Amino acid sequence: VGKAPGIIGGCTLISTAMATLPFCADTYQMAGVLAVWAAGSSLLSTAPLAFISDRVDDAKRAQAIALLRTSGDVGFLLGASTMGALADFAGSLDMAMQSSSGILLTATGWFAVRQMLSSRLEEHEQKS
């Protein structure tokens, strides 16, 4: 699996698991959904780091990786706080999980479209 497909596949699996987790009726269903989540996490573990490393020059690679990790930490803090506030406001953890899933799936779609357009632009430039 390539870097961009790994990111897209991993995020899609995680967002699907997030959206379906509230509907689990027993531990077997929950185990299946969490296995899907784990598969997505496995795909997503190294792909963003490799993707960023390919996009920057060697001199700026350490700074880019540090920025990637810092933005991930900020995202964890803001995402958890925002979804916790939404769950308190709506009175439903299910709504927060599904909202988070929708946000992740939207960002994944945006990334996928950008990758598709970028590859088509590169192909067009190579033909010219």
C-alpha positions in Angstrom: 0.0 0.0 0.0 1.3 3.4 -0.9 1.5 6.4 1.3 -1.6 8.3 0.1 -3.7 5.1 -0.2 -2.5 4.2 3.3 -3.7 7.5 4.7 -7.0 7.4 2.8 -7.7 3.7 3.7 -6.7 4.1 7.3 -8.8 7.2 7.8 -11.8 5.6 6.0 -11.6 2.5 8.2 -11.3 4.6 11.4 -14.2 6.9 10.5 -16.3 3.9 9.6 -15.6 2.2 12.9 -16.3 5.5 14.8 -19.7 5.8 13.1 -20.7 2.2 13.7 -19.4 1.8 17.3 -22.5 3.3 18.9 -24.7 0.7 17.2 -22.9 -2.3 18.7 -25.3 -4.5 20.6 -22.9 -7.0 22.1 -19.2 -7.6 22.7 -18.7 -9.6 19.5 -19.9 -6.7 17.4 -17.8 -4.3 19.4 -14.8 -6.6 18.9 -15.3 -6.6 15.1 -15.7 -2.8 15.0 -12.6 -2.3 17.1 -10.7 -4.7 14.8 -11.6 -2.5 11.9 -10.5 0.6 13.9 -7.2 -1.2 14.7 -6.6 -2.0 11.0 -7.2 1.6 10.1 -4.8 2.7 12.9 -2.2 0.3 11.5 -2.5 1.7 8.0 -2.2 5.2 9.5 0.7 4.6 11.8 3.6 5.4 9.4 2.0 6.7 6.2 1.7 10.4 7.2 5.3 10.5 8.4 6.5 8.9 5.1 4.2 11.2 3.1 5.6 14.3 4.7 9.2 13.1 4.4 8.8 12.7 0.6 7.4 16.2 0.3 10.1 18.3 1.9 13.9 18.6 1.3 16.3 16.9 3.6 17.3 20.2 5.4 13.7 20.8 6.5 12.6 17.2 7.2 13.1 17.4 11.0 11.1 20.6 11.2 8.3 19.1 9.1 8.2 16.0 11.2 8.1 18.0 14.4 5.3 20.2 13.0 3.4 17.0 12.0 3.6 15.6 15.5 2.8 19.0 17.2 -0.2 19.5 15.0 -1.3 15.9 15.9 -1.1 16.7 19.6 -3.0 19.9 19.2 -5.6 18.0 17.2 -6.0 15.4 19.9 -6.5 18.1 22.5 -8.9 20.3 20.6 -10.8 17.3 19.1 -11.3 15.6 22.5 -12.4 18.9 24.1 -14.7 19.8 21.3 -16.3 16.4 21.1 -16.6 16.3 24.9 -18.4 19.6 24.9 -20.7 18.5 22.1 -21.5 15.3 24.0 -22.3 17.3 27.1 -24.4 19.8 25.1 -26.3 17.2 23.1 -26.5 14.7 26.0 -25.2 12.0 23.7 -21.8 10.4 23.3 -23.1 8.8 20.1 -23.6 12.1 18.4 -20.1 13.2 19.3 -18.6 9.9 17.9 -20.6 10.2 14.7 -19.8 13.9 14.3 -16.1 13.1 14.7 -16.5 10.4 12.2 -18.1 12.8 9.7 -15.3 15.3 10.2 -12.6 12.7 9.6 -14.4 11.3 6.6 -14.8 14.8 5.1 -11.1 15.5 5.6 -10.2 12.2 4.1 -12.3 12.9 1.0 -10.6 16.3 0.7 -7.2 14.7 0.9 -8.2 12.0 -1.7 -9.4 14.6 -4.2 -6.3 16.7 -3.7 -4.1 13.6 -4.3 -6.1 12.7 -7.5 -5.8 16.3 -8.9 -2.1 16.4 -8.0 -1.4 13.2 -9.8 -3.4 14.3 -12.9 -1.5 17.6 -12.9 1.8 15.7 -12.7 0.8 13.5 -15.6 -0.3 16.4 -17.7 3.0 18.2 -17.0 5.0 15.1 -18.0 3.1 14.9 -21.3 3.9 18.5 -22.1 
